[in-house]
Amino acid sequence: MTSAPDSPTKPSSGFFRCPISSDRSEATIRVGRRKFATEVHETSIDGFTVLVSPKDSSKLKVGRPWILIYDGTRTEVHPQWMFNAPDGHVQIGLRRLRDLTRPPKVTRSLLTSIGGRKYEDPSYSALGFGGFVLALFSLMALPGLGDRLGTSDRIQGTVRWIASELSYTLNEFL
């Protein structure tokens, strides 16, 4: 561990630190199976500054990855420095290692419930639209409905033309 920076509010890394209001500062540090209540004092792009009670700070094990659970997110962190604050709490500087927050599940799509995929994939919407258009053309080509709409003869003629052109092109290559 390195020593605390000259000023707890101005880090040596040069990143802007955003103070957190006390009503939104509740967090939990998890080390192994143990959980410790903490308050997030500041946050920045590279990490957090948290306040821990002196009783809990003596139980925190350095050398193992910590998980900070804060504001609906889970972040793996590494302690960089500790500072005994004047109010008796221990101020700890944590560096972000990686985000462990799970992406939100998509439950409103029919294809996700059928296919078993739980996360949004843009290819599903293209597949669904293509299937819809194919089903629509199939309905319009049926003799009963297509005759009433006047589309059956046109669609069937187009399909016959495409099949004959494909057959002619394949016969040229073979």
C-alpha positions in Angstrom: 0.0 0.0 0.0 1.1 3.5 -0.7 0.8 6.3 1.7 -2.1 8.8 1.5 -1.8 11.7 -0.9 -1.0 15.2 0.3 -4.6 16.2 0.3 -7.5 13.6 0.4 -9.6 15.7 -2.0 -6.9 16.3 -4.6 -5.4 13.1 -5.8 -2.0 12.8 -7.4 -3.5 11.1 -10.5 -5.0 14.3 -11.8 -8.5 13.0 -12.2 -11.4 15.1 -11.0 -12.9 13.7 -7.9 -16.7 14.1 -7.4 -17.9 14.4 -3.8 -20.9 12.3 -2.9 -23.7 13.6 -0.7 -24.4 11.7 2.5 -27.9 10.6 1.5 -26.4 8.6 -1.5 -23.2 7.4 0.1 -24.2 4.1 1.6 -22.2 1.2 0.3 -20.8 -2.2 1.2 -17.3 -3.6 0.9 -17.2 -7.4 0.5 -13.9 -9.2 1.2 -14.4 -13.0 0.7 -17.6 -13.8 2.5 -17.5 -10.9 5.0 -19.3 -7.7 4.4 -18.5 -4.3 5.9 -20.7 -1.2 5.9 -19.0 1.9 4.4 -19.7 5.3 3.0 -18.5 6.5 -0.4 -17.0 9.9 0.2 -15.7 10.7 -3.4 -15.7 9.0 -6.8 -13.7 9.5 -10.0 -12.9 7.7 -13.2 -10.1 5.7 -11.6 -11.6 4.9 -8.2 -13.4 5.7 -5.0 -12.6 7.2 -1.6 -14.6 5.5 1.2 -15.0 6.0 4.9 -14.9 2.9 7.1 -15.3 2.7 10.9 -12.1 2.0 12.8 -13.5 -1.3 14.1 -14.2 -2.6 10.5 -10.9 -1.2 9.0 -8.9 -3.5 11.3 -10.8 -6.5 9.9 -10.2 -5.7 6.2 -7.7 -8.0 4.6 -5.3 -6.4 2.2 -4.0 -8.6 -0.7 -7.3 -10.0 -1.7 -9.7 -8.4 -4.2 -12.4 -6.4 -2.6 -15.9 -5.9 -4.1 -17.6 -2.5 -3.7 -21.4 -2.7 -3.9 -22.6 0.9 -4.4 -25.6 2.5 -6.1 -26.8 -0.7 -7.8 -23.3 -1.6 -9.2 -20.6 -4.2 -8.2 -17.0 -3.1 -8.8 -13.9 -5.1 -8.1 -11.4 -2.7 -6.4 -7.9 -2.6 -5.0 -7.0 -0.6 -1.9 -4.3 1.9 -2.6 -4.0 4.0 0.6 -5.4 4.5 4.0 -5.7 7.7 6.0 -7.0 8.2 9.6 -9.6 11.0 9.3 -10.0 13.5 12.1 -13.5 12.2 12.9 -12.2 8.8 13.8 -13.1 7.0 10.6 -10.5 5.5 8.3 -10.4 6.9 4.8 -9.4 4.4 2.1 -8.5 5.0 -1.5 -9.8 2.3 -3.8 -8.8 1.8 -7.5 -11.3 0.4 -9.9 -10.2 -2.9 -11.4 -13.3 -4.1 -13.3 -17.0 -3.8 -13.3 -18.9 -6.9 -12.1 -22.4 -5.6 -12.6 -24.5 -7.9 -14.6 -26.2 -6.4 -17.7 -30.0 -6.1 -17.4 -32.1 -9.0 -18.7 -34.5 -8.3 -21.6 -37.8 -9.9 -20.9 -40.1 -8.1 -23.3 -39.2 -9.9 -26.5 -40.9 -13.1 -27.7 -37.8 -14.5 -29.3 -35.8 -14.2 -26.0 -38.3 -16.4 -24.2 -38.4 -19.0 -26.9 -34.7 -19.0 -27.8 -33.4 -18.8 -24.2 -31.2 -15.7 -24.8 -31.4 -13.2 -22.0 -29.6 -10.3 -23.4 -30.5 -8.0 -26.3 -29.1 -9.0 -29.7 -29.9 -6.8 -32.8 -29.9 -9.9 -35.1 -33.1 -11.1 -33.4 -35.1 -8.1 -34.6 -33.8 -8.5 -38.2 -34.7 -12.2 -38.0 -38.2 -11.4 -36.7 -38.8 -8.8 -39.3 -37.7 -11.1 -42.1 -39.9 -13.9 -40.8 -42.9 -11.5 -40.7 -42.3 -10.3 -44.3 -41.9 -13.9 -45.5 -45.2 -15.0 -43.7 -47.0 -12.0 -45.2 -45.9 -12.8 -48.7 -46.8 -16.5 -48.2 -50.3 -15.4 -47.1 -50.7 -13.1 -50.1 -49.6 -15.9 -52.4 -52.2 -18.4 -51.2 -54.9 -19.2 -53.8 -57.9 -18.3 -51.6 -56.7 -15.1 -49.9 -54.4 -14.1 -52.8 -57.2 -14.3 -55.3 -59.4 -12.0 -53.2 -56.6 -9.5 -52.9 -55.4 -9.9 -56.5 -51.9 -10.8 -55.5 -51.8 -14.5 -56.0 -51.1 -14.6 -59.7 -48.4 -11.9 -59.5 -46.5 -13.4 -56.6 -46.7 -16.9 -58.1 -45.6 -15.6 -61.5 -42.6 -13.8 -59.9 -41.6 -17.0 -58.0 -41.8 -19.0 -61.3 -39.7 -16.4 -63.1 -37.0 -16.4 -60.3 -36.9 -20.2 -60.4 -36.5 -20.3 -64.2 -33.8 -17.7 -64.1 -31.9 -19.7 -61.4 -32.3 -22.9 -63.4 -31.0 -21.2 -66.5 -28.0 -19.7 -64.7 -27.1 -23.0 -63.1 -27.4 -24.8 -66.4 -24.9 -22.4 -67.9 -22.3 -23.0 -65.2 -22.7 -26.8 -65.3 
